[in-house]
Amino acid sequence: MGEIKIPIGRSSFADIRKNRYYYIDKSGLIKSLLKTDGTQVTLLTRPRRFGKTLNMYMLAEFFDIRKDSRALFEGLSISEEKELCRKWMNQYPVLFLSFRTVDGLSFEKAYAMLAAVLARTCQEHLYLLESEKVNSYEKEVFHRIASKTAIQEEVENGLQLLARMMSVYHNKPVILLMDEYDVPLAKASEKGYYPEMLEVVKGIMQTIKDNTSLKFAVITGCLRIAKESIFTGTNNFVSDTINDTGLNEYFGFTQAEVDRLLQDTGLTEHAERLRDWYDGYHFGNYDVYCPWDVMNHVKDLMLDPSAEPKNYWENTSDNSIIRTFLKRTDFDVHDKFETLLSGGSVRENITDQLTYDMLTSSEENLWSLLYLTGYLTRMRKDDPAGDCLQPGQTALRIPNKEIRSIFQKSVKAWFTEVSQESSRDELFAALWNGDTEKLTVLLSDLLFDTISYFDYRESFYHAFLTGLVSGAGYQVESNCENGLGRSDLVIRDRRNRRAVVIEAKWTDSEKKLEQECEEALRQIADRQYAKKVERSGYRQVLSLGIAFFKKQCLVRKE
């Protein structure tokens, strides 16, 4: 097979094929779409990094009448469909644009970026200005859009105009490919100018409403925005989501495709670890891997066979949706999050028709958002956990280790944030006074409000304590060398020359709490943790042993 080159950050189908980068054949998508070529609009919604953009580039190369794409598709499954290729390959004008880069802190900034996308799209078709088939009035508006001098109404109607001009020029209807259509709305919702951007996007979407200049349209995004919000009046509208079975094999990698990739790269011994970290998504009737993760990790393994799995998907977003969920005090989701983090599932009502201005308006919408954007996946029908569902319910779980680690980090960040925003005066008063009874009550109450992300192992309790005492104006040392070993936690109040040395223990039985506290205090004494702090000039050094069992704790002092 020769040298294998893994494409990372490359979305251009032509670039990948011309330069012989490794490509997993998804050209069957073309045949599947053309089975229903009478459908005016197909909306494909999938989580980010599941191959939407690359597939759209592939469709553009296949249909574009201005290109000869035979070499690009040679050897792919679609090339075996001779009659289909004769009828469709490079036979239609293609209008392809992506809104993935549209962003801005204000509506004005974001609108300018959107107008720039339309300008670049017009600039790709400047040949229309030379055509006698296109009337002069349309050319004038076209020129203003291309030169970024058009008024908002002209920008909103720009795609309609361009489709009409292209159809007249080529004497054929146009195939419209619109990638990441909902990014402008998602960013607008985050930044606070949603109503203004909604009006612009609604105007642009009129292009697909009963447009005789269109052969058909394929649109991609993360969410299916409710039809009445921006697709009002659109007929022959078909939506293919992760709940459907029609096209799911073309977004994400199937097990057979990953097996072949590992075989081709000589990395078959990493199959199980790759499955644990990046598999687990259940779309329709297909189980799939996240392709972004797989390709990144395979490339890392080719450079270093000992490379550890990483959170590649995490770095493509801020993952704020999880913390948004946790911050909603009117939703009691703590127990559900603990169930998910321990490998279990939750049963929730899911809707795939949302609007960005209402995403956080209900618990149902938030669960739906976590599911539709890839943070959770649906249990298979043959899984026992997926049985006994109420009408409308879906059994959801975390798909793999990568996403579980994102949840863990989000929960830790949320708890630290909540802890630092709340008043801890009572807690620190009890701490400096050595009031162990009060500390026991306060810590137990705080534990009850936290979410365990390590099934109550010692690392969870250590992070819990560290998060509580950090950012309060004191010097906090965690797992630092101290005396004859490493103490769990040292809190120093330099101004008052006082300190607390804490050793934390975890137990699997409530009856052992007292015993573990004694063991913690004995360790502080035997390893001279407190003595070293005293020798550094602190007048008051308190030793505390804390034992934890699930959401209970006991505090004892020397």
Helices and strands as residue ranges (DSSP letters): H 13-18, H 28-34, E 41-45, H 52-63, H 70-73, G 77-80, H 82-88, E 94-98, H 107-123, G 126-130, H 136-146, H 152-156, H 158-170, E 174-179, H 183-191, H 194-205, G 206-208, E 214-221, H 227-230, E 237-240, G 248-250, H 255-265, G 268-270, H 271-278, E 281-283, E 286-288, H 291-303, G 314-316, H 320-327, H 334-341, E 346-349, G 356-358, H 363-372, E 377-378, G 384-386, E 393-397, H 401-421, H 425-433, H 436-448, H 458-469, E 475-482, E 485-493, E 498-506, G 510-512, H 513-526, H 529-535, E 540-549, E 552-557
